[in-house]
């Protein structure tokens, strides 16, 4: 089976046009931007505050858009048409992931501009952001494969927004409750940790441990994607 | 060279037999309709989609079986299903552009729009189209896909006349281009309007209906008429003194009598003639020929081998092609009834048209 870029782009363009007219989804994409603009006017001092917005973007754009794109195909019964077409599953998911990916990166760049975030080492931060985006798209794919409608998808995504946007705050209580130490190994906490180190002048080699953890998360989520996909295809 | 090959396919569901083993082939240029109940149709569709396994028998399209190579199988077949989804927010043009790229098709967008008669609607969101127009968008999808075999599930159920016309034109064009077409429907009229090759599939098996084929019917008819003439003479002798004018029908154990002008039309189904009155069906005790003779004085007309229509109720005569016609009645359901080619000339004569 040859991966066709043309078909992937066809699906990408179709989803792009569709999402522009889907105000339910596109308005949630705008939320991080509104928040970023507000924070930017108030003045952001710590790196953690920048990343509160970035992590929210990951959840609302990468994960949620990906999830609702897949869930809507199922809800409207159009997924079967796609499955019967020459497009392979890889091409279908590829087209959708590409849209979520471009959307996420765009929103992150604009929010960084609005909150006036200036990383010390732009290369390390970009790699970290791209890796995180890939992780959240994987998360969105898993949720999308499991849910049946956009409504269901927007409910399912809520706990994940809670965990991944504000979860990093749990580490403040880690002294009192040792179990919360585990929260430090979440991908969002690792990203913040990494960004803090970069801000104090760390290079690519100094943060390899954070990268390794994020990479491990990416690997885990894509293994889950494959498992869920196989299970769902059996039905 | 046959495109679709069904060999000894049968299906049991739990305790009941859905249909016994049957074989069917659809070749190039061929249009075949299968008339069946909703249940049988749904199971056939599932077999074609691979949602139900083909456990007994074989089903292959151009030599590809679904179990062996799913991709190759689905490349050969285009399906129009009743529950096909559509991207509500996209316009007709967006849809066609997407299909064109998805199927890497050579057909130009304008051609597809013209064939589905969606040109004036090209920039309109699909959610604002009528149900009939949405179907035409799906016809467009099949045009772009351009497979060897087309399967249509209830293509003209609850559609407007324009969509029906588009569909019939499409089927004719496809068969001219050497494609195979299979129509699954529960409506005999719709099956007859598409093709002369109609089969009925139920728990007793696959029966090929001997439809229209005008030369044969003209041979067969005089004999029938001859036989029945004696009958009328006998009947008239008995009937005339009483001036018996009611048509009896059997509903369970009761015999219900109807005035001839009440009747909309009569359809024959496997030797049983059914009388339709205001959308309700009543089985009649008479054969079609007997009914035709009894009802002739009341302005009834045998418009097809298996149909007698009350001419007073006919509102429209629709011409699909030079050889295929449909009568549309003026009742609430706007029932449509096939009119065979030879009978058209007769009807024209009766109406005083030449």
Contacts between the chains, C-beta under 8 A, distances in Angstrom:
chain1	res1	chain2	res2	distance
A	1	B	71	7.2
A	6	B	101	6.2
A	6	B	104	6.6
A	7	B	101	6.9
A	7	B	102	5.8
A	7	B	104	7.7
A	9	B	101	7.2
A	10	B	98	5.7
A	10	B	101	3.4
A	10	B	102	5.0
A	11	B	98	7.9
A	11	B	102	7.4
A	13	B	97	7.8
A	13	B	98	7.2
A	13	B	101	7.6
A	14	B	87	7.0
A	14	B	90	7.0
A	14	B	94	7.0
A	14	B	98	4.4
A	17	B	89	7.9
A	17	B	90	5.9
A	17	B	94	5.4
A	18	B	87	5.7
A	18	B	89	5.3
A	18	B	90	5.8
A	21	B	89	4.1
A	21	B	90	7.7
A	21	B	125	7.8
A	22	B	89	6.0
A	73	B	85	7.8
A	76	B	85	4.4
A	76	B	86	7.1
A	76	B	87	7.1
A	76	B	88	6.8
A	77	B	83	5.7
A	77	B	84	6.8
A	77	B	85	3.2
A	78	B	85	3.5
A	78	B	86	6.7
A	78	B	87	6.2
A	79	B	85	7.5
A	80	B	49	7.9
A	80	B	84	7.9
A	80	B	85	7.2
A	81	B	84	6.2
A	81	B	85	6.2
A	81	B	141	7.4
A	82	B	102	8.0
A	84	B	49	7.8
A	84	B	74	5.0
A	84	B	79	6.7
A	85	B	74	7.8
A	85	B	102	5.4
A	85	B	103	6.6
A	85	B	145	7.3
A	86	B	71	7.6
A	86	B	74	8.0
A	86	B	75	6.3
A	86	B	102	7.3
A	86	B	103	6.5
A	86	B	104	7.7
A	87	B	102	6.0
